[in-house]
Structure formats: C-alpha cells, structure tokens
Amino acid sequence: MDIVNKVEKAVIKASTTYSKDRIKALNKAYQEETNENAKWVLDLMIKNMETGEKDKFPLCDDTGIPHTLIEIGEDVENIPNRLFEDIREGIAVGLQKLPGRPMAVMGNDIERIEQSKGLYPSSESLKPSPFLVDTSTGDKIKVHILLLGGGSEIRAKTTKVFHKRDYNNIFNVAFNHLKDNLGLLGCTPAIPSIGVGRTHFEAISLMLKGMAYGNLEKQSDLEKSFTERLNQLQIGPLGLGGNTTVLGSFINIGSQRASGVRLLSVRPCCFVEPRVSFFEF
C-alpha cells in the first residue's frame, strides 16, 4: 500500500477538482439564476472548474493549508505503523507537484508571528495542521484531505451562544455572522459549514467534519431552510447580486451538555471550497 502516492494524488485532486455534487449545484445555480451579472460570474466559475480539472491547475491562487481527517473503521485490525509519517510525506510531495503556493513562514515563534524572516521558497515546506481522527463502520481506513484557504478563515467564527431552549437562537447567531461577512468574503457563492458542540474544539471539529462529509445532494430540512434564508440576502456571486449567495449549507450538530450554552463554529467556505478529496484502504 503506497500511502504516500495516494495522499499526493488526493492533495492534487482536492486542489484541482470539484466533487460531483458541487458540479451539479453550480450548473443548477447557473440555469436558475436570473441576474445577468450573476449568471456571467457563474459561467466563469464553471469554466474555471473545467480548466482546473482538465489541466490539473489549482482552482485558486490561495492553494490552502492542508488539513487531514482520518476515519478508522471499527473492524480495522491493523493500522500501518508509519501512517501519520506517510501522510505528511504525501502532503509535501503533493504540494510540490501541484504546485502549492509558498506560504510557510520562517523563523522562531515570535519571528513567525511577525513574519519578519520571510517565507520558505518551496511549497512543500508548508506543514499540515494536526490530524483529526474519527471512527466509522466497516473495516476500512479513509483519509480525507482538506485544503483551507485564508479568506474563509478570516471570515470564520467560533463563539458561545446562550440557546434559551430554542435552536433558532443558535442559527440566528450563525445567520447574522454570515450576513455581515459573506459580502466581505468576496468569493461567493459560499457553502457555509457549521458545527454545534460542547467545547470550542468539538464545535470546530464538527464544522471540519461537515466540510469533509457534507453532500449538496443530501441536505437536511435544516440545511435547506438555512440556505434559502441566506440566498434571500441577494448578495450573489462575487457580491454582484442575484439569487445565488450560497450553494448549500453543511450543518453538523454533535452531543450536547446540560448547560445554557452551546458552542458554535461557522465557516463561510468560498466558491472553490470545501476543497476536499479522500481515499480508503
């Protein structure tokens, strides 16, 4: 099992190729859009998608920070000894071959924060984020690679919400944050990913899992109503107006504790996101 090679290909696929549900959603939005400016932008986005997949070009100049989600089936008997090391190596090779944008900052702790020593010239110097491990059914290990861009991160938020025994209070906070930030994001239509958990870590983890597991063709009633509400804002593609502010929503609600507080994580994924691919073995 050449895990390094599989991760390399997953990095390139995540950066250059949309999932089938995203392709269908974009084409559907183009067909149904009535605003001519929005329709023109959606057409360009579809052409960008087609060029990226055909020529294996990154869908965006911001090639993203690699995040890895590993699902381990409950019936898996043996986990490869070098699994984590091979994933890190595969990510480095994938970033080199893509190529990824050089974004790794040099220096000690303070120098990296201040960016006073400049950048490493090679894209493979970019280290992936800490891995997230999940469980699943079956006897397979599934590795998800996500590439997270800076624009969506800048407009993301994780915060406490007093629910007052009404779920609407949670999603009103999410909606108001997106209302204030989708226009500033610029790269709409978005796909918001939302996690609701017991701690900040859990809420963010649920949000990331929403990005990895979400499917625009399988939307819950809550996701559909939230999407409809956001599209009524008429922000539209690239903020030019129209019916397509978001393509869909990914909402992931985890276990909750006996408390008046829920932890909410909201990320307005830009139009090239979630950039995600996976393989299993």
Helices and strands as residue ranges (DSSP letters): H 3-16, H 20-32, H 36-55, E 65-73, H 83-97, H 109-114, G 123-125, E 132-136, E 141-148, H 150-154, E 157-162, H 167-185, E 191-197, H 200-213, H 221-231, G 237-239, E 250-253, E 261-269, E 275-280
